[in-house]
Amino acid sequence: MILLWGLLQDAPLARVRAELERLGAPVFLVDQRAVLDSGIRLEVGDGEGPVRGELTVGRSTIDLTEVTAAYARPYDAWRIGAVARAGRDSAEARHAARFDDSLWLWCELTAARVVNRPSRMAGNSCKPGQAERIRRHGFRVPHTLLTTDADALRSFAAGYERVVYKSVSGVRSVVSELDADEERLADLAWCPTQFQEHVPGVDYRVHVVGDRVFCTRVQSGATDYRYAARQGSELGMAPASLPDDLPERCRELAADLGLPLAGIDLRRTPDHEWYCFEVNPSPAFTFYDRHGKGIGAAVARLLRDGEVS
């Protein structure tokens, strides 16, 4: 049995579910919209034997020891459906929080194959720590400043023609270019922020699925190509190949981070230097694999077989 956790409207989850069904693999969907009709019971021993328990969603119940693999892409439950309407301080929100915490605990402790375990995904919440791991694998990392000090930022920005800023945590943010005249600099004291030198070049998104490497070349003039239309720029994407030893370095980086599935953001400069900005532990791969060319199928085979042929 393969457990899927999240929202069926989420494109990566829906793609993986469709691929698993095409493969004839048994699937159990933990739909977050049904969290108020869901329950979980866990039995955690002294380290010997499997984590036992049952998981119920609506009228369906499964024995968790029968789960061989899981793909976890949940959103914040308090933002969804009846829980959102009830409010963050409600009994519904407390139930959702307990359920999510328990299922994440199972994801961490189970012997089943999990894509990806929470302890491994947590590395993305500390961008400086992740950058050090990235650097060990031979990638260049932009010069970076994390600060709440506007004067320190001004000094840092004076050394570069262009500077961008983004979230220091794993929370999704829009990468934006720093405006030297921004009045918002006064807010920096209350919001630790990551600033980096702007690195010119062409973007590449690499998805590692087990031992498979999928590369997409991204052409855009936007500071953050994910929001190209909002930033008044066009976006072009096409399958690409990585030169030399880069595919193996990407595999090794994902393995070092303990991520069977990873989205790696690279940029090649005009001088053919390769920078790595970050490794996403829960990539929305359908944005790059819009015609279903293989990433979703590879994730499904990883869940079913533990390897990708």
C-alpha positions as CSV (number, residue, x, y, z in Angstrom):
1,M,0.0,0.0,0.0
2,I,1.3,3.5,-0.9
3,L,0.1,6.4,1.1
4,L,-0.4,9.8,-0.4
5,W,-0.9,12.8,1.9
6,G,-2.0,16.2,0.8
7,L,-4.6,17.8,-1.5
8,L,-5.7,16.0,-4.6
9,Q,-5.9,19.5,-6.3
10,D,-2.1,19.7,-5.8
11,A,-0.7,19.0,-9.2
12,P,2.4,16.9,-8.2
13,L,0.3,14.8,-5.9
14,A,-2.4,14.3,-8.5
15,R,0.3,13.4,-11.1
16,V,1.9,10.8,-8.8
17,R,-1.5,9.3,-8.0
18,A,-2.4,9.0,-11.6
19,E,1.0,7.3,-12.4
20,L,0.6,4.9,-9.5
21,E,-2.9,3.9,-10.7
22,R,-1.5,3.4,-14.2
23,L,1.1,1.1,-12.7
24,G,-1.6,-0.8,-10.8
25,A,-0.2,0.1,-7.4
26,P,-2.6,0.2,-4.4
27,V,-3.0,3.8,-3.2
28,F,-4.5,5.2,0.0
29,L,-5.1,9.0,-0.2
30,V,-5.0,11.0,3.0
31,D,-7.0,14.1,1.8
32,Q,-6.4,17.1,3.9
33,R,-9.9,18.4,3.2
34,A,-11.2,15.4,5.1
35,V,-8.9,16.0,8.2
36,L,-11.9,16.5,10.5
37,D,-13.1,13.0,9.5
38,S,-9.7,11.5,9.9
39,G,-7.9,9.9,12.8
40,I,-4.6,8.1,13.6
41,R,-3.4,5.8,16.3
42,L,0.3,5.0,16.7
43,E,2.2,2.5,18.9
44,V,5.8,3.4,19.1
45,G,8.0,0.8,20.9
46,D,11.6,0.8,22.1
47,G,13.1,0.7,18.6
48,E,12.5,-3.0,18.0
49,G,9.9,-3.9,15.4
50,P,7.8,-1.6,13.2
51,V,5.8,1.5,14.3
52,R,2.3,0.1,14.5
53,G,-1.1,1.8,14.3
54,E,-4.1,2.6,12.2
55,L,-5.1,5.5,10.0
56,T,-8.7,6.4,9.2
57,V,-10.0,8.8,6.6
58,G,-13.8,8.9,6.4
59,R,-15.0,5.3,6.4
60,S,-11.7,3.8,5.2
61,T,-9.1,2.5,7.7
62,I,-5.7,1.0,6.9
63,D,-3.1,-0.8,9.1
64,L,0.0,1.4,8.9
65,T,2.3,-1.7,9.0
66,E,0.9,-2.5,5.5
67,V,2.2,0.8,4.1
68,T,5.4,0.3,2.0
69,A,5.9,3.9,0.9
70,A,4.5,7.4,1.3
71,Y,4.6,10.6,-0.6
72,A,3.9,13.6,1.7
73,R,3.0,17.0,0.3
74,P,0.6,18.5,3.0
75,Y,-0.2,22.1,3.3
76,D,-1.0,24.0,6.5
77,A,-4.2,22.3,7.6
78,W,-5.5,25.5,9.4
79,R,-5.7,27.2,6.0
80,I,-8.0,24.6,4.4
81,G,-11.7,24.2,4.3
82,A,-13.7,23.7,7.5
83,V,-10.6,24.2,9.7
84,A,-9.9,27.6,8.1
85,R,-13.6,28.6,8.6
86,A,-13.5,27.5,12.3
87,G,-10.4,29.6,13.0
88,R,-6.9,28.8,14.3
89,D,-8.0,28.7,18.0
90,S,-10.8,26.3,17.4
91,A,-11.3,22.7,18.4
92,E,-11.1,21.8,14.7
93,A,-7.7,23.4,14.4
94,R,-6.4,21.6,17.4
95,H,-7.7,18.3,16.0
96,A,-6.0,19.0,12.6
97,A,-2.7,19.9,14.4
98,R,-2.7,16.7,16.4
99,F,-3.4,14.6,13.3
100,D,-0.7,16.3,11.3
101,D,1.9,16.0,14.1
102,S,1.1,12.3,14.5
103,L,1.3,11.5,10.8
104,W,4.6,13.4,10.5
105,L,5.9,11.4,13.4
106,W,4.9,8.2,11.6
107,C,6.7,9.5,8.4
108,E,9.8,10.0,10.5
109,L,9.8,6.7,12.3
110,T,8.3,4.2,9.9
111,A,10.4,1.7,8.0
112,A,8.4,2.4,4.9
113,R,10.0,4.4,2.1
114,V,9.1,8.1,2.6
115,V,9.4,10.9,0.0
116,N,10.7,12.9,1.9
117,R,11.2,12.4,5.7
118,P,10.5,15.5,7.8
119,S,14.0,15.5,9.4
120,R,15.6,15.6,5.9
121,M,13.2,18.3,4.7
122,A,14.0,20.5,7.7
123,G,17.4,21.3,6.2
124,N,15.7,23.7,3.8
125,S,14.6,25.8,6.8
126,C,18.2,26.9,7.4
127,K,19.5,28.3,4.1
128,P,23.0,29.1,5.4
129,G,23.4,25.5,6.7
130,Q,22.2,24.1,3.4
131,A,24.5,26.4,1.5
132,E,27.5,24.9,3.3
133,R,26.4,21.4,2.2
134,I,26.0,22.6,-1.4
135,R,29.5,24.1,-1.4
136,R,31.0,20.8,-0.4
137,H,29.8,19.3,-3.7
138,G,31.8,21.8,-5.8
139,F,29.0,24.3,-6.6
140,R,29.6,28.0,-6.2
141,V,27.2,29.8,-3.8
142,P,26.4,33.5,-4.1
143,H,28.0,35.9,-1.6
144,T,25.3,36.2,1.1
145,L,24.3,38.4,4.0
146,L,21.7,37.5,6.6
147,T,20.9,40.5,8.7
148,T,18.4,42.7,10.5
149,D,20.8,45.7,10.3
150,A,20.1,48.3,7.6
151,D,23.6,49.7,7.8
152,A,25.1,46.3,7.4
153,L,22.9,45.8,4.3
154,R,24.0,49.2,2.8
155,S,27.6,48.2,3.3
156,F,27.0,44.8,1.7
157,A,25.1,46.2,-1.2
158,A,27.7,48.8,-2.0
159,G,30.0,46.0,-3.1
160,Y,27.7,44.7,-5.9
161,E,26.0,46.2,-8.9
162,R,22.8,44.3,-8.1
163,V,21.5,42.6,-5.0
164,V,18.5,40.3,-4.5
165,Y,16.7,39.3,-1.4
166,K,14.6,36.3,-0.3
167,S,13.3,34.4,2.7
168,V,16.0,33.0,5.0
169,S,13.7,30.0,5.9
170,G,11.9,27.4,3.9
171,V,8.9,29.6,3.6
172,R,8.2,30.3,-0.1
173,S,9.0,33.9,-1.1
174,V,9.4,35.9,-4.2
175,V,13.0,36.7,-5.1
176,S,13.2,40.4,-5.6
177,E,15.9,42.9,-6.5
178,L,16.9,45.4,-3.8
179,D,16.0,49.0,-4.5
180,A,18.6,51.2,-2.8
181,D,16.0,53.8,-2.0
182,E,13.5,51.4,-0.5
183,E,11.7,52.9,2.5
184,R,11.1,49.4,3.8
185,L,14.7,49.1,5.0
186,A,13.4,50.3,8.4
187,D,11.4,47.1,8.6
188,L,14.5,45.0,8.4
189,A,15.0,45.2,12.2
190,W,11.9,43.0,12.6
191,C,12.4,40.6,9.8
192,P,15.7,38.7,9.3
193,T,16.3,38.6,5.6
194,Q,18.7,36.9,3.2
195,F,20.5,39.2,0.7
196,Q,22.7,37.9,-2.1
197,E,24.8,39.2,-4.9
198,H,22.9,39.0,-8.2
199,V,24.5,36.3,-10.3
200,P,24.0,36.7,-14.1
201,G,23.3,33.7,-16.3
202,V,20.8,31.0,-17.4
203,D,18.8,29.0,-14.9
204,Y,18.5,25.3,-14.8
205,R,16.2,23.3,-12.6
206,V,17.4,19.8,-11.9
207,H,15.1,17.2,-10.4
208,V,16.7,14.2,-8.8
209,V,14.5,11.2,-8.4
210,G,16.4,8.3,-6.8
211,D,19.3,7.9,-9.3
212,R,17.5,9.6,-12.2
213,V,18.3,13.2,-13.1
214,F,15.9,15.4,-15.1
215,C,17.1,18.9,-16.2
216,T,15.1,21.8,-17.5
217,R,16.7,24.9,-19.0
218,V,14.8,28.1,-18.0
219,Q,15.0,31.3,-20.1
220,S,13.6,34.4,-18.6
221,G,14.5,38.0,-17.8
222,A,12.6,38.0,-14.5
223,T,14.4,38.2,-11.2
224,D,12.2,35.2,-10.1
225,Y,11.2,33.3,-13.2
226,R,8.4,31.5,-11.3
227,Y,6.6,34.9,-11.3
228,A,7.8,36.0,-14.7
229,A,4.3,37.3,-15.8
230,R,3.9,39.3,-12.6
231,Q,7.4,40.8,-13.2
232,G,6.6,41.7,-16.8
233,S,8.8,39.1,-18.4
234,E,8.4,36.1,-20.6
235,L,9.3,32.5,-19.6
236,G,10.6,29.7,-21.7
237,M,11.5,26.2,-20.6
238,A,13.0,23.2,-22.4
239,P,14.5,19.8,-21.5
240,A,18.3,20.1,-21.3
241,S,21.4,18.0,-20.5
242,L,24.0,18.8,-17.9
243,P,27.7,18.7,-18.9
244,D,30.6,16.7,-17.5
245,D,30.1,15.5,-13.9
246,L,27.2,17.7,-13.0
247,P,24.5,15.0,-13.0
248,E,26.6,12.9,-10.6
249,R,27.2,15.9,-8.4
250,C,23.5,16.6,-8.2
251,R,22.8,12.9,-7.3
252,E,25.5,13.1,-4.6
253,L,24.1,16.4,-3.2
254,A,20.6,15.0,-3.0
255,A,21.9,11.8,-1.3
256,D,24.0,13.8,1.1
257,L,20.8,15.7,2.1
258,G,18.9,12.5,2.4
259,L,16.4,13.4,-0.2
260,P,15.1,10.7,-2.6
261,L,13.3,13.5,-4.4
262,A,14.9,16.9,-4.8
263,G,14.6,20.1,-6.9
264,I,18.0,21.7,-7.3
265,D,18.3,25.3,-8.6
266,L,21.4,26.0,-10.7
267,R,22.6,28.9,-12.8
268,R,25.3,28.9,-15.4
269,T,27.1,32.2,-15.7
270,P,28.5,33.6,-19.0
271,D,31.9,32.3,-17.8
272,H,30.5,28.8,-17.5
273,E,30.6,28.7,-13.7
274,W,27.8,26.8,-12.0
275,Y,26.1,28.3,-9.0
276,C,23.6,26.4,-6.8
277,F,21.0,28.6,-5.0
278,E,19.2,25.9,-3.0
279,V,17.7,22.4,-2.9
280,N,14.0,22.2,-2.6
281,P,12.9,19.1,-0.6
282,S,9.3,19.2,-1.9
283,P,9.5,20.4,-5.5
284,A,6.4,21.3,-7.5
285,F,7.9,19.3,-10.4
286,T,4.8,19.6,-12.6
287,F,5.7,23.3,-13.3
288,Y,8.7,22.0,-15.2
289,D,7.2,18.7,-16.4
290,R,4.1,20.2,-17.9
291,H,3.6,17.6,-20.6
292,G,4.3,14.6,-18.3
293,K,7.6,13.7,-19.8
294,G,8.8,11.6,-16.9
295,I,9.3,13.1,-13.5
296,G,5.9,12.0,-12.1
297,A,6.3,8.5,-13.5
298,A,9.8,8.3,-11.9
299,V,8.4,9.3,-8.5
300,A,5.7,6.7,-8.8
301,R,8.3,4.0,-9.6
302,L,10.5,5.2,-6.7
303,L,7.5,4.7,-4.4
304,R,6.5,1.4,-5.8
305,D,9.9,-0.2,-6.4
306,G,12.4,1.8,-4.4
307,E,14.4,2.5,-7.6
308,V,13.9,4.1,-10.9
309,S,14.8,2.3,-14.1
